[in-house]
Amino acid sequence: MSRALRILLAVVVLLGGVVPSFAAENAQPMRGTAITDRDLLRKLDHDDRLTISRLLWPERNANFPLTTDMLFGSLPQLKDIPPAIDAEFDRYVAQQKAAWPTETIGVGEGFDVQLFDRANLKSRDTRFVLAGIVNRMDRAYVSEEACGEIRLIYRLARFETRPNGSTSATRLPMTFNLVMKARDPHQVDAGGKPVTCAEVARRWLDNGDWQGLIGGGRSPDDAMLDRIETNIQISIAPKSALHDFRSDYLLKVFKYDAATKTFEESTLENQIDRDRILADADLRREFTSWLLAPDNLRAFDRGTVLIPEKFLAKAALVPTPAGLDASAMQPEFGMMQGEGTGEGKADPVFTDDDVVGALKQAAARGIDMQNIRSVAGFQRRLNDVTCAGCHQTRGIGGFHFPGVDWLADKPSNSTIVPASPHFVGDQIRRRDILTAFAAGKRPDFSRGFASRPQTRGSAELAGTEYQDGWGAHCSLQNAGSGTPDKSFTSWSCAKGLTCQAAAASSRIGMCFIRTR
């Protein structure tokens, strides 16, 4: 393989397969499931209609978005967020110093590990701008009464005044997601009846006036607030003698408490607390028994499992790039291998025999497994069902939705491709769920692995990077490198492409034109 091709493959792995040539295809899969129109997002932000401050403080008199110093200083709902983030930063720095004692860690150039500058969260020159709106009614299985979620995604930006008086804006590596319930429980239709999930879905599929999509055009009230999710690129570490280039991302969730009217630090959905489980033998056995129980294993296979909070963590650190195999991803892989060496090595949470036995038990009960048909399939799902594992899969430098960059004078690649291949490829499944809702049917909420969209969208996605086109993830065994794994036999490449190893992986490769 030539040096140029190796460099290209490295870039593709880091960007998750994103290439600008597919930009024109991005808009169609997102029709009815996401708002990514550059001019509309700019207008909604400039008019202060869907800014964070307007949604959380609708009665305020000011008609302009709040800068971050005012946002976190003036809104009591957000008072718990900065100290929780500060605590995670302090823990992260201490861990990094212990792991790499010879490296320097700090803000700005000149450090081996360059930290995100937390001063940006207390600055008069920064604020969160609306970068996209995403329909997640495909998550109605979490709360059927709420009909799923609507996510308003904001990107942190710094504004500076040029010498000529004009203003420049720079996007910073942090997203702030305000998650609303998809249905306003107080809204009624023309006949005085509560608005149904079917009506909400039809509004999105009609793709009409944006005002009918969120709170029916009214300012959403407390009953619609669910949580805030933050994703911060906490550090960047250039390649050194100790390690390759890496960047780490910090994920946090803050659940809304209607009684206290504040967003309080919460566990991340399905973010397994690996370290705590490995350290507690009783908790480890309890978690193993719970997840391998046939009904829970079925939900785990479908991607709709909801792991109890007692097994979950309140933060996730996501390193990138992470490679293609689940074995290269952290933190869940340790659950299949155990930790440490010698006599001090902890037992794995799940052994191969545990998984094989559970799959046999499920088959005996007539449960058809859609995705997990092997130990490797179980291991991969153990990663991508979590926040950290999903974010490591086909993301754009740690984000699945970097958002639309309407701030730039000239559109950049992040404007052309506002979302990752994983995000775009999943829109067909999400639209299918919206269509079922609109027709008054019970949707199929199942999903495939994060690396490959479900085949229910195969006709529309066939030959694209999202499924089996250039840069798509594929099964190396299908290319003749070993016995095909039953969990990945459908991961093939389109005509004219072949599955090639693009990273240190024994099972998963990427679809490229044959080089020889």
N, C-alpha and C positions, 0 to 999 in steps of 0.2 A: 504494500500500500504506500502510495507516495506521501511525502510530508504535507503537501497541500491538502490531500484528501483527509489525512489525519486531523489537520487543523479544522477543516470543514466539519468533520464528524464531531469534534469536541464542541464546536460552537452550536451545532444542532442539538446535541445532548443537553447543553446548558439552557438553550432557549426552548427545549421541548418540541423541536420540530417546526418552529415558526419560520415561515419564509414569506416575504412581502408579496410574492406572486399570487398567493391565495387570498389576498385582502378582499378582492371583489366577491369571493364566495362567503366571506364572514357574515355579511349583512343578511343573506337569505336564511341560513339556519337560525338566526336570532329573531326572525320576524315573529312578533307576538309574545316573545318570552323575555326580551330585554330592550331597554331604551338606550341606544348608543348614538343618537343623532347629535352631532357636534353643535349645531346652531341651537337646537332646543335645550340642550344641557346648559349651554352658555346663558341662554335667556332665563331659564329657571333659577340659575345661580345669581345672575346680575339683578334680577327682579326681586331677589330675596324671598322667593316663594317656597323653595324646597331646601333652604339652607338648614344646617343643624340648629342654629340659634332660633330660627323662625318656628321650626317644628317643636322644639322643646320649650320655647318661651313665646308663644303666639301672641300674647297680650302686650308685648313690649312695644314702645312707641317708635324706636329707631327703625329705619327702613334700609338698613345695610347689614351685610353679614358681619359677625363678630370675629376679630382676630383671636388667635389662640390664647393670648394672655387674658382677654376679656371673656372668652368662651369658658375656660376652666376657672376663671376667677369670679364670674358673675352668675353662672348657672349652678345652683346647689345640687342639681341632679347628677352632675359630673364630678363632684368633689372627691369621690373615692378613686377615680381613675389615675390621676398623676402619681399619688403615693404608691399605688399598686405597681405601676410601671417602674417607678424608681426602685422599689424593692427587688424586682426581677433583674434590673440592670446591675444592682449591687451584687446579687447572687451570681450573675453571669460573669462579672469581672473577677470575682473571687475564684470561680471555677477555672477560668481561663489562666489566671496567674498560677494556679496549682498545677494545671496540665502543661503549661508552657512557661516555666519560670524565667527562661532567658528572653522572652518576648516582652516588648513594651506595649501597653494598652492605653489608648487615650483618644481624644477628639481632634480631628484634623490630620494633616500630613505630618510625616516624620515618625509615626508610630507603626510598629509591626502589625498591630491589630487596631484598625481605625473604627471607633465607636460612633454610632448615631448621636448627634448633638441634641441632648434633651432640652437645651435652651430653646430649641425650636417650638416646644410646647408651651413656652411662656413668653413668646415674642410678640411685639406689635407688628412685625413684618411678615408674619406667617398666618395662614388660615386654611381651613379645609374647603375645597371646592368640589362641587357635584361632578363626579366623573362617570356616573352610570346608574341606571335603575334596573334591577333584575327581579323577575318574577320567579318565586320558588314555591309555587303551589304543588310542585312535585314532592314537597316535604309535608303535605297535609297528613301523612300517617303519624307524624309527631303530635299534631293537635288538629283533629278533624274539625272541631268547632271553629278554629281560626282559619280554616281552608288553606293552611300553609303560610307562607311568608312573602313579603315584598322587601327587598333589600335596597336601600339607598346608599350608594357607595361613594365616599368622599376621599379625595387625595390631598395630602398636605402639600402646600405650595408656599414658596417665599416670594414676596413682592419687593422690588427695589425701584427707586426712582432714578432714571438716567439723567445725565447732565442737561439734556435738552428738555427735561420736564416730563417725558413720557415714562411709562412704567413697564418694567420687564418682570416676567414671572418664571420661576424655576420649580419644577416638581421635585418633591423630596420623597424618599423611599418609605412612605407610611400610608396605609389606608385605614379608614375609619368607617365601619359599616353600621348604619342605623337600621336595625331589623324590626320591621313592623309586621303585625298580623295582617294577612291578606284581606280579611273581612272585618269591617267595622261593625261590632255587635250592636251599635246604636242606630245604624243606618237602615232605613226602610225604603221599599219601592213605592211606586205611585199608588198602590193599593193599601199601603200602610203595613205591609208584611215585611219581616226582616229580609234583607238582601241575601240570596243564597250563594253557595260556592259556584253554581252554574252561571249565575249572572256575572260574578266577578271574572270568571274565566272567559265569558263571551266578550266582555269589555276589552280584555287584553288581545284576544284573537281578532277582534274588529280593528284593533290598532288605531282607534279614533282619538278623541281629545284626551290628552294626558290627565286632565283634571278628574276624569271618571275612574282613573286607575288606582288612585291612592286616597282612601277616605271618601270616595265619592265626590271629590272636588272640595270637600270641607277640610279645615285644618284637623288632622288626626288628633284624637284625644288620648288620655292616659291609657284607656282600655286597648288601644292599638299598639302601644309600645311593648316590645318584647325584650330586646337586648342590644348591646353594642359589642362589636367585634373589632379588635385592632390587630394589625399586622405591621410590624416595624422591622426593617432591615437593621438589626441591632449592631452588626459589625461587618467589616470587610477585611480580609487578611490576604494580601498579595502572596504569590508563591514564594516559598523560602526553602532553606535547607531542611526544615522540619516538616513541611507539608506543602501540598499543592494549593492553588488559589481556592479560597472558600469564602462564602458569605453566609451568615447566620440570621435567621428571622425569628422574631419573638411573637407568638400568637397569644392573645388574651381575650377573655369574654367577661362581660359585665351584664348581669341579668337585672331587668327593671323590677323594682319592688314598689307596687302601687301604694302600699301602706306608708312607706317612708318617702316615696317619690324620689328615689335615688337609684342609680345603676350600681349594683354591688358586685364585687368580684365573685366569679362563679367558676364551676368546672367547665371544661370544654367537652362538648358532646363527643362521646366515644373516644376521647383522648386517654388511653389506658395509662395509668401511673405505673409504668414498668418497674421503676426502682423500688417503690413501696411494696408492690406485689412480690417482687423477688426477695425482698428482705423479710417478709412475713409468711411463714409456711402455712398457717391457717388461712390467711387471705388468698394465698396462691391456690390452695386446694379448692377453696370456695369459688374462686373465679373460674378455674378449670371446669368444675362441675356445672357451673351456671352456663358457660358459653357452649359446652359440648352437649347440653341437654337438647334433644331432637328439635323441639319447637324453636329454641333460641338459635340453634345451628342453622335451621331453615331461614330465619330472618337474617342471620349473619351472611349466609350465602346470597340472599336477595339484595343485601346492602341496606336493609331497613331495620337492622337491629338497634336497640337503644340500651346501651350498657348502663347498669345502675351506677349512681354517682359515687358510691363507696369505693369503686374501682378506678375512679377517674382523677385526672390532674387538673390543676388550676392554671397551668401554663404549658406551652410547648415551644421547644427550640427546634427549628428546622434548618439543617445545614444543606447548602447547595454548592455545586452540583452533587447529586446523590447516586448517579449511575442508573442502571435499568433493572437490575435484579432486586427483588425484595430483600435479599441477603445484604445488599449494600445500603439499605435504608435503616434509619434509626427513628424511634427507639425500640420498636416492637420485635425486631429480629432476635434480640437476646432472649425472648420468651421461648424460642424454639431451640436455643443452643445452651442455655445456662450461662453463668457469669464466673469470671475469675479463672484460676488455674490450680492444679494440684488438689490438695486436701480441702482447700478453701473454696473450691468451685461450687456454686449453687446449682441445684437441680433445675432443669428447664421447666417452665410452666406447662408447656405442651410437648410431649414426646411424639415421635412418628407413630408409635403404637396407639397413643391416645387418639390421634386424628383418624387413623385407619379404622379403629374400633368404632368411633363416633359415626363415621361415614357408613359403615356396615349397619349400625343400629338404625340410622336414618333410612337406609334403603329397605330394611326389614319392615319399617313402619309405612312404607310406600311414599316416602318423601323424595321427590325428584330434585336433585341438586342441579342448579342451572350453571353455576360458575365453579364451585369448589368440588373438583373430582379427583383430587390428589393432595398429598402433603404440601407440595409446592403451591397449589392453589389456595390452600388454607393459609399458608404463610403470607402470600401476597395480599389476601383479603385482610389478614391481621394488620397489615400496614395501611392499605388504602381506605379502610373504614374509619381510620383516625384522622384528625385534622392534620397532623404532621405528615403522615404517609401520603395523604391525598395531595398536599401542597408540594411534595417532592416529585409528583408524577406529571410530566409534560407541562410544567408551569413555565412562566416567563420570569426567570430570575427570582423565584420565591413568591410570585403572585399568580393567581389564576385570572384575576381581573384587574390589571393595572389601571384600567379606565381610559376614557377618551381624553386626550390632551388638547382641549380647545383653547388652552392658554397660549400655545405656540403661535408665532407669526406665520410659520410654515409648518404644515403637518409633518410629524416625524413618524418613524416606524411604529412607535407606541400609539400614535393616532390611527395609523392605517390598520394595525392589529391590536385592538384594545383588550383582547382576551386570549387566553392560551388555547392550544389545540384540545386539551381536555374539556375546557369550558364550552368551546364551540361545538365539539363533537357530541356533547350531551344535550344540546338544545333540541334535537329531534325527539329524544325521549321525553323531554319536558313539554314540548308542544303536544305530543301524543297524549300526555296526561291532561293538559288543558282542554284538548278536544273532547276527551272522555267526560271531564267535568261539565263542559258546556252542553253535552248531549244528555246529561243527567245519569251517566253511567258510573260505575265504580272503577276508578283508574287502576292500572297495574303500576304500582310504585317501585317495582324492582329495578335494579340497575346492574350493569356489568362491572368489570374491573375499571379502575380509573384510566388505565392505559389504553383501553379499547371501548368505544361506544357499543351499546347493545345493538344486536342485529335488526331490531325493529326499525332502525333507520338506515339499513344497509343500502337500499336502493338510492337514496339521496346522497349518501356519503361515499359510496363506492368509488374507488380511485382517487380519493382525496387524502391529504395528510392525516385527516381525522380518523380514518379507518384503515385502509390498506394501500394508500398512495405513498408518494415519496416522503420519507421521514417517519412513517407510521411505525409503531412498535409491532413486532412479529415474533413468532416462535422459531428459534434457531433449529430446533429438532425437525421442523417441517422442511428445513433446507438441507437435511441430511446429516446434521451434526450429532445425532443421537436418537434414541427412541422418543417419539412424540409424547409429551405430557398431556394427559387427558383434559387438564384444565385450560390448555392453550392451543389445542389442535385447530381451532378456527382462526387463529391469528396468522393469516397468510398475507401475501403481497399481491397487488394487482398485476395484471399481465405486463411483462416487460421489466418487472422489478424482481429483486431477489432479497431474501433476508440475510443481512450481513452483521457480524459482530461490530458494535460501535463503542463498546465499553467492556469492562471486565465482567462479563456475564456468561453463564453457561446455558441459559435458557432463552433469554430475550435479546433480540437484536432490533435493527431498523431496516425498513425497506428502501433500497437504493438500486440504481441502475448497475447491472453487473459490470465490474471493471475489467474482467478478463475472461 
